[in-house]
Amino acid sequence: MIADRVIDWANIVRERRTMLGATQADVAAELGTSRQWVSNFENGRSTSVAELATVLRLLAVLDLTALLTSEPADA
């Protein structure tokens, strides 16, 4: 799936977390952040405050990867 909006990332994260049977609190504890931060991210709120390092750790905790490319999506 190509996620080109923050809300797309949020939906993927929420789906993966629930698939793994983890709570927001579980993920927050592993990230070293608050449950509220996870909730805000999953709901597309406070994304301007979401530090890239925390988002990347979140992806790692949920065994997700992000692909950064300079190729156009339709190429």
Secondary structure as UniProt FT lines:
FT   HELIX           6..19
FT   TURN            20..21
FT   HELIX           24..31
FT   HELIX           35..42
FT   TURN            43..44
FT   TURN            47..49
FT   HELIX           52..61
FT   TURN            62..63
FT   TURN            73..74
//
